[in-house]
Amino acid sequence: MTWLETLRRKKFMDPLTAAFYLVPAAVVVMVFRMVPIASAFVLSFFDVKMGRIRGFVGLAQYFKLFQDPTFFNSLGTTAYYVVGVVPASLFLSLLAAVLLNKKIRALGFYRTVFFLPVVTSLVAISMVWKWIFHPRLGLLNYVFEVLGGNAMLWLEEPRGIFEMMASGLGWAWWPDGLSGPSLALIAVIIVAIWRGIGYNIVIFLAGLQNIPDQYYEAARIDGANSRGVFWRVTWPLLSPTTFYVLLSTTITSFQVFTQIYLMTGPPVGGPMGTTKVIVYYLFEKGFDAGGNMGYASAVALVLFLIILSLTLVQRRLVESRVYY
Amino acid sequence: MKHGLKKHKLLWVLLATSILAVSVVGCGGGNEDAADGVTRLQFWHAMGGPLGDALDALVAEFNENHSDIEIQSISMGRYQALSQKIMASVAANQPPDLAQVYEAWTENLIENGSAESLSGYVNGPNGLSQEELDDFIPGMIANSTWGGEIYSFPFNKSVRALYWNKGAFAEVGLERAPTNWDEYLAYVKKLTRDTDGDGEIDQWGTAGQISAWMFENLLVQNGGEILTDDGTHAAFDSPEGIQALEFMVELLTEYGKVTSGYEYQNDFQAGKIGMIEGSTVSLAFMEGKYTFDMALAPLPENKEKASFFAGTNVVIFADSPDEKKAAAWEFVKWFTSPEITARWAAMTGYAPVRRSAMDLPIMQERFAEVEGLDSVFAQLDYAAFEPRSAAWYAGRKYLEETGVEAALRKQMIPSDALAAAARAVNAELAQ
């Protein structure tokens, strides 16, 4: 009898087995998540340039951050992005999921079509959409012109969309602070929604299929119409899924980076910095020339606190309406 | 029971293998120098495309002629990637031996103690004589000197040039490139026209991208300065600067087109643009891609002749073993010798770093091949360097993004755009 078997006899084995299975993932999470998060927290109090720690600076970098107009601009840009992506993505993916949950022909085909962008490389997606939005050679302006519309600058348009609408209506003046997100940012938002709904649809579909059929049958026997069935049965029973999708989409939207990096500019974050979201701003400070890693860490920590508090607020506000 | 044992054995094996794998990865990266008497060293750079090919060819030649040294040329593709790799390698205490760097990075590396002072090598037995040092393009060695010590060495430096389409010029009766701002404006006006009579303009006088570099050149040509003399405040928002930006906006938006990135070069190569400004290195990228008669010219002058260098230097890293540092210096010395810098310049369009290189047959042949290249390199006599502090490097972004871009996209008038850019730059310089 080996010692392993002894352990097994003493019912020691099960937690040990569990530990074995957990170790690889735990190591990966520790090395690539927890340790970097902890070091970012520590580094935000140090002056770090080009890979060397130069000394302790306390809260100086935070003070600097709160006086940095570019920081606040990029926070505003990120807010526009989140507000642009989250509700639209939730609505469209729920709508598509409800439709895909019906017994229609070629269901598998439609599901594949919606899910394809999710499994396609973001680099490929960004390159293709960059071409679609190209002011002179792009598909979108071609279609617009064929339909008799005006070509637009899309990713090269720094003007805010509200300002553009106002001037489209012939108003000569529009308040400076209310020009809204640039058309360039809207273009990025469109791609983000298009890419993201496939994933959300799958989650919603799983949620929809978890709702037992007897509720629908009962509702039908009681004579509910389809709108009533949706609002009285589907919507409340789907609420845990909706809540999860809301949280995860909000968090990933705050962290948007790759698309901005690949689709905008040059210089990235352009035109005129109107697509410079907070994570790109962090990247620019920390990884571009000079490598001010301490300052970038401070930005990361502030972003972390923002997302954390927003998630807590969402829980407070929304969770009471979630039926588990 | 037996089954259970097998399963756990497998788990142990898996665990052991993964620990082993991790430790092997962790131990890798050390330099396993063979005892064959060859000093191997890593040279990190950002040269890609035709520039990377040219550099690799020269490195291979150096390796062939030096049986005891092997330079491993590693391209990081872009300057941004290069800066990130250098940063990470310094943090991990595993820097390369030699790397291309901008002045702002050099400053940070010096403060980190990561950059080796080259003064010892320059003045040492395998160094350079005063005569040789004086042969360098004026300002280049000074631009590599911090606090009396030489820390970097000029490697790939370019200046701006005017590329003009001789055929398009001839069609409107022009025979030479503009030499001053008035001619510049008059010529682009003439060149902007409807060539096929359909009522739409299909040839523009000029084109360009949003570029702080172009503005800086115009600024100094107009008698302005980038920063105040002590380097603590922006000086580009002066009347000279505003006039320069207004001129740039008129050129590029009335009689030209602003394109994203380097698209304007493609348009020029397609014969749709009369003339463009570009780096001398653009030549390497345009070579063989146009069918018309093209020539180069120096930038038109205004109150002053002025031109700014762009491009990088090389540094040797202090942490490398002495024999590698000596070998790296040997390469730097070889690369900046008149013969090699002339060949590098002929292959890429970068400026030769030595004056005597201009008279060598290889440069003379190149001058005969590319019309006007000699006059472009004549700018080297008065070409200047941008402020080189890390703060300016960060602030320069605002000049481009807030100043030049806002004006070129007609979101602000030039004076407002420069005032806004100056505020952002001053905030950066104050830190």
Interface residues (C-beta under 8 A of the other chain):
Chain A: T2 L4 E5 R8 T17 F20 V23 P24 K49 M50 G51 R52 R54 K64 Q67 D68 P69 T70 L155 E156 P158 R159 G265 P266 P267 G269 G270 P271 M272 G273 F287 D288 A289 G290 G291 M293
Chain B: M1 G4 L5 H8 L11 L15 S18 Y79 Q80 S83 Q84 I86 M87 A88 S89 V90 A91 A92 Y102 A104 W105 N108 L109 E111 N112 G113 S114 Q209 I210 S260 G261 A390 Y393 A394 K397 E400 E401 T402 E405 A406 R409 Q411 A424 A427 Q431
